[in-house]
Amino acid sequence: MKTNTGNGSAKAGRKPSGAEDNSELKKLYHEILKDTYNAEKQLLKALPKMAKGATSEELTAAFEDHLSVTEEQVTRLEQVFEASGLKVSSKKCEAMEGLVKEGEEAIEETEDGSLVRDVALIVAAQKVEHYEIAAYGSLRSIASILGLSEAANLLQETLDEEGDADKTLSDIASQINAEAYESDDEDSSSTRTPEKSKKAQESNKPSAGKSSR
């Protein structure tokens, strides 16, 4: 799956005249790399919690699988730094911090063992994926315009993986959302109070003094 999302659509390896002297763009590229590197590090800590909090085995497995993929992506990002001639470093990613917090809230604010929790976790996880798709797509495009073809190819590889992860979550959601709705509907029906049930039965009884023919 090739995900072409990001800032522009420059071909990898194509360097316009004078691009090598555009130090401000290279600095920006480095800043975004550092931010993304930190984002992935944060996600490494968050994914095990999301896997543990999930109800369905399928969603748990998806989080565990993506944890392994994320570990590889961190290593690949280090290769991107090297291929770009930049020092591997990190800068706190405020956006990922907020997204991780939403994932924690999805667990805290939903019932343990419920499918509604899974729905909330998928929403939080897909927000993360969409953020990463935007980050990697833009990094890939900037690397391309700077003539950093090796870095651009590495970034495209990660971009494809993020697109696959988002699709996997969408596929799981299509089933879990429906199951959560059915389960929620059943729970609502079973919570009728005896008093309400009694009143419902009485309302169906014939009125006093009237006989049915």
C-alpha positions as CSV (number, residue, x, y, z in Angstrom):
1,M,0.0,0.0,0.0
2,K,1.6,3.3,-1.1
3,T,0.5,6.3,0.9
4,N,1.1,9.5,-0.9
5,T,0.1,12.0,1.9
6,G,2.1,15.0,2.8
7,N,3.5,18.3,1.9
8,G,3.7,18.3,-1.9
9,S,4.5,15.5,-4.3
10,A,8.2,16.0,-5.3
11,K,9.9,12.9,-6.7
12,A,12.6,11.3,-4.5
13,G,16.1,12.3,-5.5
14,R,15.1,15.4,-7.4
15,K,17.1,18.4,-6.2
16,P,16.2,21.8,-7.7
17,S,19.1,24.2,-8.3
18,G,20.2,25.8,-5.1
19,A,18.2,23.5,-2.8
20,E,21.5,22.3,-1.1
21,D,22.0,25.9,0.1
22,N,18.5,26.2,1.7
23,S,19.7,25.9,5.2
24,E,16.4,27.1,6.7
25,L,14.5,24.3,5.1
26,K,17.0,21.8,6.3
27,K,16.7,23.2,9.8
28,L,13.0,22.8,9.7
29,Y,13.3,19.3,8.4
30,H,15.6,18.5,11.3
31,E,13.1,19.9,13.8
32,I,10.3,17.9,12.4
33,L,12.4,14.8,12.5
34,K,13.3,15.4,16.2
35,D,9.6,15.9,16.9
36,T,8.5,12.7,15.1
37,Y,11.3,10.7,16.8
38,N,10.0,11.8,20.2
39,A,6.4,11.0,19.1
40,E,7.4,7.4,18.3
41,K,9.2,7.1,21.6
42,Q,6.0,8.2,23.4
43,L,4.0,5.7,21.4
44,L,6.2,2.9,22.4
45,K,5.2,3.5,26.0
46,A,1.5,4.0,25.2
47,L,0.8,0.9,23.0
48,P,1.3,-1.7,25.7
49,K,-1.3,0.1,27.9
50,M,-3.7,0.3,25.0
51,A,-3.2,-3.4,24.2
52,K,-3.8,-4.3,27.9
53,G,-6.9,-2.1,28.0
54,A,-8.5,-3.5,24.9
55,T,-11.4,-6.0,25.2
56,S,-11.4,-7.9,21.9
57,E,-8.5,-10.2,21.1
58,E,-8.3,-8.8,17.6
59,L,-7.7,-5.3,18.8
60,T,-5.2,-6.4,21.4
61,A,-3.3,-8.2,18.7
62,A,-3.4,-5.2,16.4
63,F,-1.9,-3.0,19.1
64,E,0.8,-5.6,19.9
65,D,1.7,-6.0,16.2
66,H,2.0,-2.2,15.8
67,L,4.2,-2.1,18.9
68,S,6.7,-4.3,17.0
69,V,6.3,-2.1,13.9
70,T,6.9,1.1,15.9
71,E,10.1,-0.3,17.3
72,E,11.3,-0.8,13.8
73,Q,10.2,2.6,12.8
74,V,12.2,4.2,15.6
75,T,15.3,2.4,14.3
76,R,14.4,3.5,10.7
77,L,14.1,7.1,11.9
78,E,17.6,6.9,13.3
79,Q,18.7,5.8,9.8
80,V,16.9,8.8,8.3
81,F,18.9,11.1,10.5
82,E,22.1,9.5,9.4
83,A,21.1,9.4,5.7
84,S,20.3,13.2,6.0
85,G,23.6,14.0,7.6
86,L,21.9,15.1,10.8
87,K,22.5,14.2,14.5
88,V,19.9,11.9,16.1
89,S,18.1,13.9,18.7
90,S,14.7,14.4,20.2
91,K,12.3,17.2,20.9
92,K,9.2,16.8,23.0
93,C,6.2,16.3,20.8
94,E,3.3,18.1,22.4
95,A,0.8,16.8,19.8
96,M,1.6,13.1,20.6
97,E,1.5,13.8,24.3
98,G,-2.1,15.0,23.9
99,L,-3.0,12.1,21.7
100,V,-1.6,9.6,24.2
101,K,-3.6,11.3,26.9
102,E,-6.7,10.7,24.9
103,G,-5.9,7.1,24.7
104,E,-5.5,7.0,28.5
105,E,-8.9,8.7,28.9
106,A,-10.5,6.2,26.6
107,I,-9.5,3.5,29.1
108,E,-10.3,5.5,32.3
109,E,-13.8,6.7,31.1
110,T,-15.2,3.4,29.8
111,E,-16.2,0.2,31.5
112,D,-13.5,-2.5,31.8
113,G,-14.3,-5.4,29.4
114,S,-16.8,-3.4,27.3
115,L,-16.8,-3.1,23.5
116,V,-17.5,0.6,23.9
117,R,-14.0,0.9,25.4
118,D,-12.6,-0.8,22.2
119,V,-14.5,1.8,20.1
120,A,-13.0,4.6,22.1
121,L,-9.5,3.1,21.9
122,I,-9.8,2.7,18.1
123,V,-10.8,6.4,17.8
124,A,-7.8,7.4,19.8
125,A,-5.4,5.1,17.9
126,Q,-6.6,6.3,14.5
127,K,-6.1,9.9,15.6
128,V,-2.5,8.9,16.2
129,E,-2.2,7.2,12.9
130,H,-3.5,10.2,11.0
131,Y,-1.1,12.5,12.8
132,E,1.8,10.2,11.9
133,I,0.7,9.9,8.3
134,A,0.7,13.7,8.0
135,A,4.2,13.9,9.7
136,Y,5.8,11.2,7.6
137,G,4.2,12.4,4.4
138,S,5.5,15.9,4.9
139,L,9.0,14.7,5.9
140,R,9.1,12.5,2.8
141,S,8.3,15.4,0.6
142,I,10.8,17.7,2.2
143,A,13.5,15.0,2.0
144,S,12.8,14.6,-1.7
145,I,13.0,18.3,-2.5
146,L,16.3,18.5,-0.5
147,G,17.7,15.6,-2.7
148,L,17.9,13.2,0.2
149,S,16.7,10.2,-1.8
150,E,17.7,7.5,0.7
151,A,16.0,9.3,3.6
152,A,12.9,9.9,1.4
153,N,12.7,6.1,0.6
154,L,13.0,5.2,4.3
155,L,10.3,7.7,5.2
156,Q,8.0,6.4,2.5
157,E,8.4,2.9,3.9
158,T,7.2,4.1,7.3
159,L,4.4,6.1,5.7
160,D,3.1,2.9,4.0
161,E,3.1,1.1,7.3
162,E,1.1,3.8,9.0
163,G,-1.4,3.7,6.2
164,D,-1.7,-0.1,6.6
165,A,-2.2,0.3,10.4
166,D,-4.9,2.8,9.8
167,K,-6.7,0.5,7.4
168,T,-6.4,-2.4,9.9
169,L,-8.1,-0.3,12.6
170,S,-10.8,0.7,10.2
171,D,-11.5,-2.9,9.4
172,I,-11.7,-3.8,13.1
173,A,-13.9,-0.8,13.8
174,S,-16.4,-1.8,11.2
175,Q,-17.2,-5.0,13.2
176,I,-16.7,-3.8,16.8
177,N,-18.8,-0.6,16.3
178,A,-21.8,-2.7,15.3
179,E,-21.2,-5.2,18.1
180,A,-20.8,-2.4,20.7
181,Y,-24.1,-0.9,19.5
182,E,-26.0,-4.3,19.8
183,S,-24.4,-4.9,23.2
184,D,-25.3,-1.5,24.4
185,D,-28.9,-1.9,23.2
186,E,-29.2,-5.2,25.0
187,D,-27.9,-3.7,28.2
188,S,-30.4,-0.9,28.0
189,S,-33.3,-3.4,27.6
190,S,-32.2,-5.4,30.6
191,T,-32.0,-2.4,33.0
192,R,-35.7,-1.8,33.1
193,T,-36.8,-1.6,36.8
194,P,-39.4,-4.0,38.2
195,E,-41.7,-1.1,38.9
196,K,-41.7,-0.1,35.2
197,S,-42.3,-3.7,34.1
198,K,-45.2,-4.0,36.6
199,K,-46.8,-0.8,35.2
200,A,-46.4,-2.1,31.7
201,Q,-48.1,-5.3,32.6
202,E,-50.9,-3.5,34.4
203,S,-51.5,-1.2,31.4
204,N,-52.2,-4.3,29.3
205,K,-54.9,-5.7,31.7
206,P,-58.5,-5.1,30.8
207,S,-60.2,-2.3,32.7
208,A,-62.3,-3.2,35.8
209,G,-65.9,-3.8,35.0
210,K,-65.4,-4.5,31.4
211,S,-65.6,-8.0,29.9
212,S,-64.0,-9.0,26.7
213,R,-66.3,-10.4,24.1
